[in-house]
């Protein structure tokens, strides 16, 4: 039996810290005080100071004490950090949205973020410690608090962790749920105060050397290799990144405990080949671990991964493999107490679950396979990824709301090549400063296993029914965890094992082929699909098999690209941009990804400038002609006929001129009339009512304008009289979309309303003489 004595302490500290992040200082302190009192009373009872404990109480009572002490430690540590986060001077500046001069220390690598509506796609997010804030009146607030910097200047991209800088910006409130005290929005470059610490500079030199060694390689393996080795995905093609996400292989592109295990394992093999003793081998592994942390930059995520990898070293040094699980529990406890924010970090949960699966499940599965005649190496290769995937499954399901059916086989196929690719990549990085030619040769060798990974991810992503829907959030995670535990218990008994095997075979031979053969997506006879791309618009109209018209591209390339892949669109006959806000054009590169785009149509209103430039650049790179169109423009191909009915004239001085100059399209697909008003608000809708014949506005299907905002003209909705209303909107958006009153109005007029935030990709279908609606993964609802 594994040693579980510290497990209660670790889990309790973790859960108490997580609860504290979503509460207040007072609530966390109260929880700690109550748990401390209960621990004291329980300990006194177990020691015989208060009554005489019964046998079972004496046996399990100290586990209860450990749990209560974990609650005390986790709640106390979190309360202390919350007190710093919510300090009155900083809170006052945040509440007033003060313009400040901030002195800060960069905590992690700057990373680009996309998809914020109305913002450029080049926005950078920088995690930092704010050490001094000075307002325009000269008042200073000194003391380290955690912050996030939103920066648009490219000079922020080159900063290294540990670097001290000064910047001017405006403070705003964070979203909560972590230790971030303020968000600092800046437009100018940072002022640097000296270089970064030497470990970060050394890491930067090695990472740059690895990129140079990979430069001669093809884009896919050359961009993947730095991700495998050091988590640098800056050169990774977006389509490869999407394939890895669909097949559950994204963890390979992030530095985790598996990276540490591979590097340390290679050193351990060399030490054993040289007949080194356990302590000598452990010392060499420690040196390799420190060197690897320097290579990939000692950011919080890397330190976390190193801590998980160091657990095996502790077991090796003591000669007790059973000490690994208590070491894991101790590491979790220490990390959560040092940084309570880790309790809410999905990466931390995945690292702990994967390590726990390797310690608790993999050895037994490996030995069971070996007893059944499987060769030792193959048994290890099968047991390790299967155990890690089973342990991480509940966390992944809670985050994504899906369960991947291809993740386990894809990761099994990836296992044989991950280690050689990683070791050769590390060798290329180490050689790059002293022997560039040798580094390029090592990178070329590593590119061959990387090509295999690209192939596995690409083929797996293209399999139909590769994922199945699952409840998201905490409920979904707990449900899958319960199912997993029940299966693990069941397979220990022969009768239950046979029952489980029958159920699994029934699912595979029954439900899965139904999903594959029924061709549930896209549904037969579809005339429009509104893609689930987050807080933005992307609509697809079918021209012919493999060809379609795309109207708007959403905020992010991967979203619209994934939707077009699911629909089997290989060629875009026409891309129409309703207007140039980022939530409609931020994903334009995803439309061109691996597809020919025949032409691009845009509105006459060329604002905002960054959106215009984004569309023009994508069209130029894709070789697609681009032309502005206006009311009266017509286009026809295959089953689709388009007419631009708005804007009837330029509108200026409205609440949002770009929105109210959206290109409004009336489409006819297989006899079904569809109205696509972009983000037209009340002003443009009234202009259409005044200038356009009522018959031109009438439609069977309405793509609801502006994500279902409240800025809709009731008379316009009455004139459209849709049977189906599709709302393109993002989950938990900050704008209050869609407006409940608008949804009620549409429902009262007889429209069937579908939303991409709750239904995913949604389609209207021509079914016999009527119209049906289908949400991806559900059956049709007939009108």
TAZI-V146850 format. One record per residue. PSI is psi as a letter, one per 30 degrees, with the letter a starting at -180 (NA if undefined). OMEGA is omega as a letter, one per 30 degrees, with the letter a starting at -180 (999 if undefined). D_LAST is the distance of its C-alpha to the last C-alpha in Angstrom with 2 decimals. Layout:
BEGIN
((PSI	OMEGA	D_LAST) (PSI	OMEGA	D_LAST))
END
This chain:
BEGIN
((k	l	59.49) (l	a	58.57) (j	a	60.18) (g	a	57.57) (e	a	59.94) (f	a	58.67) (e	l	54.98) (e	l	54.53) (e	a	56.26) (e	a	54.07) (e	a	50.69) (e	l	51.69) (e	l	52.90) (e	a	49.71) (e	l	47.40) (e	l	49.67) (e	l	49.65) (e	l	45.85) (e	a	45.57) (e	a	48.18) (f	a	46.34) (g	l	43.51) (a	a	45.95) (l	l	49.11) (e	a	52.80) (e	a	53.57) (e	l	50.97) (e	l	52.19) (e	l	55.81) (e	l	55.17) (e	l	53.48) (e	a	56.48) (e	l	58.96) (e	l	57.35) (e	l	57.15) (e	l	60.77) (e	l	61.94) (e	l	60.21) (e	l	61.62) (e	l	65.09) (e	a	64.94) (e	l	63.62) (e	l	66.31) (e	l	69.01) (e	a	67.92) (f	l	67.96) (f	l	71.44) (g	l	72.73) (f	l	73.29) (j	l	70.84) (a	l	71.00) (j	a	71.12) (k	l	68.00) (l	a	67.02) (e	a	66.79) (e	l	63.01) (e	l	63.04) (e	a	65.87) (e	a	64.07) (f	a	60.74) (e	a	61.83) (f	l	62.69) (e	l	59.18) (e	l	57.95) (e	l	60.58) (e	l	59.38) (e	a	55.79) (e	l	56.98) (e	l	59.17) (e	l	56.22) (e	l	54.31) (e	a	57.42) (e	a	57.81) (e	a	54.17) (e	a	53.71) (e	l	57.11) (e	a	56.62) (e	l	53.22) (e	l	54.58) (e	l	57.41) (e	l	55.12) (e	l	52.79) (e	l	55.88) (e	a	56.66) (e	a	53.10) (g	l	52.88) (k	a	56.42) (e	a	56.78) (e	l	58.22) (e	a	55.39) (e	l	52.73) (e	l	54.23) (e	a	54.04) (e	a	50.41) (e	a	49.43) (f	a	51.16) (h	a	49.64) (k	l	53.21) (k	a	54.32) (l	l	56.69) (j	a	58.92) (k	l	58.10) (k	a	60.33) (l	l	58.34) (k	a	58.64) (k	a	55.93) (f	a	54.65) (l	l	52.46) (k	l	51.59) (k	l	49.59) (k	l	46.12) (k	l	43.60) (k	a	40.28) (l	l	37.23) (f	l	33.97) (j	a	35.26) (k	l	33.42) (g	a	35.95) (l	l	38.70) (l	a	40.34) (f	a	39.58) (g	a	43.34) (k	a	43.48) (k	l	45.71) (k	a	45.70) (j	l	49.20) (k	a	50.05) (l	l	53.40) (j	l	55.89) (j	a	56.70) (f	l	60.44) (k	l	61.31) (k	a	59.42) (k	a	61.25) (l	a	59.84) (f	l	61.09) (f	l	63.69) (g	l	65.29) (k	a	64.27) (k	l	63.73) (j	a	61.75) (k	a	63.19) (k	a	61.83) (k	l	59.48) (l	a	55.80) (k	a	52.85) (l	l	50.74) (k	l	48.26) (k	l	49.01) (j	a	46.34) (k	l	48.24) (f	a	47.49) (k	a	51.00) (f	l	51.47) (f	l	54.87) (f	a	53.19) (f	a	51.97) (g	a	55.56) (k	l	56.41) (l	l	57.45) (k	a	57.09) (f	a	60.12) (k	l	60.73) (k	a	61.75) (l	l	60.41) (k	a	60.14) (l	l	57.20) (k	l	56.20) (a	a	52.76) (k	a	50.76) (k	l	49.90) (l	a	46.54) (k	l	45.20) (l	a	43.82) (f	l	40.54) (l	a	42.47) (g	l	42.55) (a	a	45.61) (g	l	49.13) (k	a	48.38) (f	a	50.13) (l	l	49.13) (k	a	47.30) (j	l	49.57) (k	a	47.97) (l	l	50.53) (f	a	50.60) (l	l	54.13) (l	l	55.88) (l	l	57.58) (j	a	61.35) (k	l	62.68) (i	l	65.55) (l	a	67.12) (l	l	65.67) (l	l	63.45) (l	a	65.21) (e	l	66.81) (e	l	64.42) (e	l	61.51) (e	l	63.52) (e	l	64.47) (e	l	60.86) (e	l	59.91) (e	a	62.63) (e	l	61.59) (e	l	57.89) (e	l	58.79) (e	l	61.04) (e	l	58.27) (e	l	56.03) (e	l	58.91) (f	a	59.45) (f	a	55.78) (e	a	55.70) (f	a	56.81) (l	l	54.09) (l	a	50.73) (e	a	48.00) (e	l	46.03) (e	l	48.99) (e	l	51.01) (f	a	48.34) (e	a	47.60) (e	l	51.23) (e	l	51.95) (e	l	48.78) (e	a	50.01) (e	a	53.48) (g	l	53.19) (g	a	49.49) (j	a	49.75) (g	a	46.48) (f	l	47.26) (g	a	47.54) (k	l	44.77) (k	a	42.24) (e	a	38.77) (e	l	37.19) (e	l	39.71) (e	l	39.01) (e	l	35.27) (e	l	36.17) (e	l	38.47) (e	a	35.85) (f	a	33.29) (g	l	36.00) (g	a	37.48) (g	a	40.68) (e	a	40.67) (f	l	43.50) (f	a	45.81) (g	l	45.66) (k	l	46.70) (k	a	50.19) (a	l	50.06) (f	l	52.37) (e	l	51.82) (e	l	53.41) (e	a	56.31) (e	a	56.65) (e	a	56.81) (e	a	59.51) (e	l	61.50) (e	l	61.13) (e	l	62.63) (e	a	65.58) (e	l	65.96) (e	l	66.19) (e	a	68.87) (e	l	70.75) (e	l	70.73) (e	l	71.85) (g	l	74.76) (h	l	75.48) (k	l	74.97) (l	a	74.97) (e	a	71.98) (e	l	73.13) (e	l	73.90) (e	l	70.53) (e	l	68.83) (e	l	70.82) (e	l	69.79) (e	l	66.16) (e	l	66.47) (e	l	67.85) (e	l	65.00) (e	l	62.49) (e	l	64.09) (e	l	64.18) (e	l	60.53) (e	l	59.54) (e	a	61.60) (e	a	59.97) (g	l	56.38) (k	a	57.35) (i	l	57.92) (l	a	54.75) (e	a	53.41) (e	l	50.91) (e	l	53.74) (e	l	56.11) (e	l	53.50) (e	l	53.17) (e	l	56.96) (e	l	57.30) (e	l	55.01) (f	a	57.02) (f	l	60.30) (e	l	59.56) (e	l	60.55) (e	l	63.74) (e	l	64.72) (e	l	64.41) (e	a	66.39) (e	a	69.17) (f	a	69.65) (g	a	69.35) (j	l	66.88) (f	l	63.40) (f	l	62.37) (f	a	63.07) (e	a	59.99) (e	l	57.52) (e	l	59.67) (e	l	60.05) (e	l	56.27) (e	l	56.06) (e	l	58.94) (e	l	57.40) (e	a	54.09) (e	a	56.04) (e	a	58.24) (e	a	55.46) (e	l	53.33) (e	l	56.40) (e	a	57.46) (i	a	54.00) (f	a	51.60) (f	l	48.81) (f	a	48.60) (f	l	47.11) (g	a	43.77) (j	l	44.02) (e	l	41.63) (e	l	44.29) (e	l	46.87) (e	l	44.68) (e	l	44.07) (e	a	47.81) (e	a	48.85) (e	a	46.34) (e	l	47.28) (e	l	50.97) (e	l	50.57) (e	l	48.77) (e	a	51.60) (e	a	54.20) (e	a	52.71) (e	a	50.73) (e	a	51.98) (e	l	55.60) (e	l	54.72) (e	l	52.17) (e	a	54.70) (e	l	57.46) (e	l	55.29) (e	l	54.43) (e	l	58.13) (f	l	59.16) (g	l	56.89) (g	l	58.70) (k	l	56.53) (k	a	58.84) (e	a	59.39) (e	l	57.94) (e	l	54.77) (e	l	54.42) (e	a	54.65) (e	l	52.16) (e	a	49.58) (e	a	50.18) (e	a	50.20) (e	l	46.75) (e	l	45.10) (e	l	46.70) (e	a	45.83) (e	l	42.18) (e	a	41.85) (e	a	43.56) (f	a	41.52) (e	a	38.15) (e	l	37.31) (e	a	38.19) (e	l	36.15) (e	l	33.09) (e	a	33.49) (e	a	33.72) (f	a	31.04) (g	l	28.50) (l	l	28.80) (k	a	31.24) (k	l	32.60) (f	a	33.22) (f	a	35.51) (e	a	37.60) (e	l	40.27) (e	l	40.91) (e	l	40.83) (e	l	43.32) (e	l	45.44) (f	a	45.72) (f	a	46.59) (e	a	49.30) (f	a	52.16) (f	a	52.06) (e	a	51.32) (e	l	54.89) (e	l	56.72) (e	a	54.52) (e	a	55.10) (e	l	58.85) (e	l	59.41) (e	l	57.42) (e	l	59.57) (e	l	62.64) (e	l	61.53) (e	a	61.14) (e	a	64.55) (f	a	66.28) (e	a	64.80) (f	a	67.42) (f	a	70.41) (i	a	69.45) (e	a	66.54) (e	l	66.99) (e	l	66.84) (e	l	63.70) (e	l	62.00) (e	l	63.07) (e	l	61.69) (e	l	58.38) (e	l	58.29) (e	a	58.86) (f	a	56.13) (f	a	53.68) (e	l	53.52) (e	l	52.04) (e	l	49.77) (e	l	48.51) (e	l	47.66) (e	l	45.60) (e	l	43.69) (e	l	43.03) (e	a	41.87) (e	a	39.48) (e	a	38.10) (e	l	37.53) (e	a	36.10) (f	a	33.59) (f	l	32.28) (k	l	31.68) (l	l	28.03) (h	l	27.01) (f	l	30.11) (l	l	28.73) (k	l	26.56) (k	l	24.91) (k	l	27.16) (k	a	27.42) (a	l	29.33) (a	a	32.23) (e	a	34.98) (e	l	32.79) (e	l	31.72) (e	l	35.32) (e	l	36.80) (e	l	34.37) (e	l	35.24) (e	l	38.90) (e	l	38.85) (e	a	37.33) (e	l	39.96) (e	l	42.80) (e	l	41.72) (e	l	41.75) (e	l	45.15) (e	a	46.57) (e	a	45.12) (f	l	46.58) (f	a	50.06) (k	a	50.16) (e	a	50.24) (e	l	48.06) (e	l	45.36) (e	l	45.72) (e	l	44.95) (e	l	41.95) (e	l	40.60) (e	l	41.27) (e	a	39.34) (e	l	36.30) (e	l	36.46) (e	l	36.81) (e	l	33.86) (e	a	31.69) (e	a	33.04) (f	a	32.86) (d	a	29.58) (e	a	27.07) (e	l	28.27) (e	l	28.21) (e	l	24.67) (e	a	23.76) (e	a	26.05) (f	a	25.25) (f	a	21.49) (h	a	21.53) (f	l	18.72) (k	f	19.29) (l	a	18.55) (k	l	15.58) (k	l	16.01) (g	a	14.54) (k	a	14.12) (f	l	14.52) (k	l	15.29) (k	l	16.52) (j	a	17.76) (k	l	20.79) (j	a	22.11) (g	a	25.56) (a	a	26.62) (i	a	27.17) (l	a	26.43) (k	l	24.15) (j	a	23.60) (k	a	20.81) (k	l	20.85) (k	a	19.82) (k	l	20.74) (e	l	23.59) (a	a	24.69) (k	l	25.51) (f	a	27.14) (k	a	26.89) (l	l	24.66) (k	l	24.79) (k	l	25.08) (j	a	24.71) (l	a	26.85) (g	l	28.31) (a	a	28.03) (f	a	31.16) (k	a	32.46) (e	a	33.03) (e	a	32.16) (e	a	28.61) (e	l	27.48) (e	l	29.70) (e	l	28.12) (e	l	24.57) (e	l	25.82) (e	a	27.64) (f	l	24.64) (f	a	22.88) (g	a	26.12) (j	l	26.85) (f	a	30.54) (k	l	30.88) (j	a	29.51) (e	l	29.72) (k	l	29.47) (k	l	29.47) (k	l	28.58) (j	a	29.87) (e	l	28.42) (l	a	31.48) (g	l	34.15) (l	a	33.54) (f	a	34.02) (f	l	30.51) (f	a	29.35) (f	a	32.39) (f	a	34.02) (g	a	32.40) (e	l	33.18) (f	l	35.69) (f	l	32.98) (e	a	31.30) (f	a	34.71) (j	l	35.47) (g	a	36.23) (l	l	34.29) (k	l	35.36) (j	a	33.91) (e	a	34.60) (l	l	34.48) (k	l	33.70) (k	a	32.64) (l	l	33.39) (l	l	33.52) (f	a	36.85) (j	a	37.20) (i	l	39.14) (k	f	39.03) (l	a	39.47) (e	a	42.16) (e	l	41.50) (e	l	37.90) (e	a	39.18) (e	a	41.86) (e	l	39.46) (e	a	37.29) (e	l	40.41) (e	a	42.07) (e	l	39.12) (e	a	38.88) (e	a	42.64) (e	a	42.84) (f	l	39.99) (g	a	41.55) (k	l	38.54) (k	a	39.32) (k	a	38.08) (k	l	37.68) (k	l	36.62) (l	a	34.28) (l	a	33.59) (k	a	31.48) (f	l	31.43) (k	l	31.48) (l	l	29.47) (k	a	28.84) (k	l	27.37) (k	l	27.41) (b	a	25.59) (g	a	21.87) (k	l	22.02) (k	a	23.30) (k	l	24.18) (k	l	25.71) (j	l	27.32) (f	l	26.92) (l	g	28.59) (k	a	30.80) (f	l	32.30) (l	a	35.62) (k	l	37.09) (k	a	36.58) (k	l	39.48) (g	l	40.35) (a	l	36.78) (e	l	35.76) (j	a	34.98) (e	l	35.96) (e	l	34.47) (e	a	31.04) (g	l	31.36) (g	l	32.44) (k	l	29.47) (j	a	28.51) (k	a	25.26) (k	l	23.43) (k	a	21.04) (k	l	19.74) (k	l	18.32) (j	l	17.31) (h	l	16.80) (f	l	15.77) (k	l	13.20) (k	a	14.86) (k	l	15.39) (k	a	17.77) (j	a	20.10) (g	l	22.51) (b	l	24.50) (g	a	26.18) (k	l	26.63) (a	a	27.59) (e	a	28.28) (e	a	31.14) (e	l	29.44) (e	l	26.28) (e	l	28.66) (e	l	30.59) (e	l	27.54) (e	a	26.83) (f	a	30.49) (f	a	30.91) (k	l	27.75) (k	a	26.30) (e	a	23.12) (f	l	21.45) (f	a	22.21) (f	a	20.43) (k	a	17.18) (l	l	14.40) (e	a	10.74) (k	l	11.44) (k	l	14.28) (j	a	16.59) (k	a	17.97) (k	l	21.69) (h	l	24.49) (g	l	22.68) (h	l	21.29) (l	a	24.80) (f	a	25.77) (i	a	27.13) (k	l	24.26) (k	a	24.84) (e	a	22.71) (e	l	23.18) (e	l	21.92) (e	l	18.57) (e	a	18.46) (e	l	19.36) (e	a	16.62) (h	a	13.79) (k	l	11.20) (f	l	7.44) (k	l	8.26) (k	a	11.80) (k	a	13.92) (j	l	17.24) (j	a	20.20) (l	a	22.65) (l	l	25.46) (k	l	26.16) (h	l	28.68) (l	a	29.37) (g	a	32.19) (f	a	30.45) (g	l	28.25) (k	f	25.05) (l	a	22.33) (k	a	23.44) (e	l	22.12) (e	l	22.37) (e	l	20.23) (e	l	17.42) (e	a	17.78) (e	l	17.76) (e	a	14.52) (e	a	12.85) (f	l	14.67) (g	l	13.42) (g	a	9.76) (k	l	9.01) (j	a	7.71) (k	l	11.21) (k	a	12.69) (k	a	16.49) (f	l	18.88) (f	a	21.52) (f	a	19.72) (f	a	17.21) (a	l	19.46) (k	a	18.35) (k	a	14.63) (k	l	12.83) (k	a	10.05) (k	l	9.99) (j	a	10.24) (j	a	9.47) (b	l	11.17) (g	a	10.25) (a	a	6.62) (k	l	5.45) (l	l	5.42) (k	a	7.63) (k	l	11.00) (k	a	13.96) (k	a	17.29) (f	l	18.59) (l	l	15.51) (l	a	13.02) (k	l	9.45) (j	a	6.67) (k	l	3.78) (NA	999	0.00))
END
